[in-house]
Amino acid sequence: METTFLKSILDNDFYKFTMQHAVIRLFPKAKVRYGFINRGKHVFPDGFADLLRKSVDEMADLRLTKEEKNYLSHYCPYLDPTYLDFLQGYSYDPSEVQISQEGSEIKVTVEGFWYRTILWEVPLMALISELFYKSNHLIRLNDEAIKKLTKDKIDNYNKLGVSILEFGTRRRHSYDVHVLVNETLQENGGQSFIGTSNVHFAMVNNRRPLGTHAHEWFMFHAAQYGFKMANLISLEHWTQVYGGDLGIALTDTYTTEVFFNQFDKKYSKLFDGVRHDSGDPIEFAQKVISHYTKMGIDPKSKAIVFSDSLNYDKVKMIVDFCHDKIKMSFGIGTNFTNDVGLPAMNMVIKLTDTKPDNTHWQGVVKLSDEKNKNTGTPEMIALAKEVLGIK
């Protein structure tokens, strides 16, 4: 069986690099663990762990090229030159990744310094997905059919007049499908397609990469500073590193309700908007509009980036509600990069434990607006809910 390998160290979501830059600046001694969660109960064939191991080992050879470094320097001026020098010298260390298999179940964990291991999550998921389809000998739609599907989707979004971002790296069917999708979006995107979160494809398209931070940023801060202070200190540290750049805040690490209770006027004005990643999107939009209005801020001056399991029907429903109330854009992942005539995988790799500087290992928690997206041990989830007053 042929293994799968990455062609660029930038074949990753942009927010991994922006968070890595911030972690190096603020938490260079912190350690973390990540774990694979097979939400879809997918059945992995015999020998899958060995295939994945080989693909992961090959990642040690990836290096940032001079051309890639120049691209980041040009399009991402808020990344320190010292960080770009670090990235040029960075290489994946496969010993940070442990892979095992028992029957049809695989176990994948990552452990090490946060500033190093933070880049593993997205490419690992992309490899698992591609190898899953290959090793099960599942046949996808042909290239022309995928291009037509993608063109039809972006044509419809153009008719809606909305801004579309491609967010599909982590659960893509394969690198080749990702290429087809981005080529089609680039050729037919019109006013709607504004770019991708994948840094490699952003560079190929000669666009700036899109993204800010992920749940793990807030989850780590909760372990370091406590659940009550996690949102505020996370936002403060983000502004400390980036000033007013990269100003879309993620709201649902400890429920949107808790977030907006802490999203005071300072941060509401400083951040350009917020990202929706779980729960009912219309309820969320109502909360956001109400929050900005209460703060004396015109909601039309702010934006929501919607990014939760989107397709055309869901996007149209959101547009119909939000039109002329608040700016919006839509990050579409699996519906672009894994709509190939096969069931899409449902999996995540999440931060599970942290060891902030001079402390002990501690489990971390995410309390999503959808309960089936919560992560953490039952004891830690109960503690977080008690501290935050969540019923």
Helices and strands as residue ranges (DSSP letters): H 14-26, E 31-37, H 48-58, G 59-61, H 66-75, H 81-89, G 94-96, E 97-102, E 105-113, H 114-117, H 121-135, H 143-160, E 163-166, H 175-188, E 193-196, H 199-204, H 215-225, H 227-242, E 248-250, H 256-262, H 265-270, E 273-276, H 281-294, G 299-301, E 303-306, H 312-322, E 327-332, H 334-337, E 348-355, E 362-363, G 371-373, H 378-388
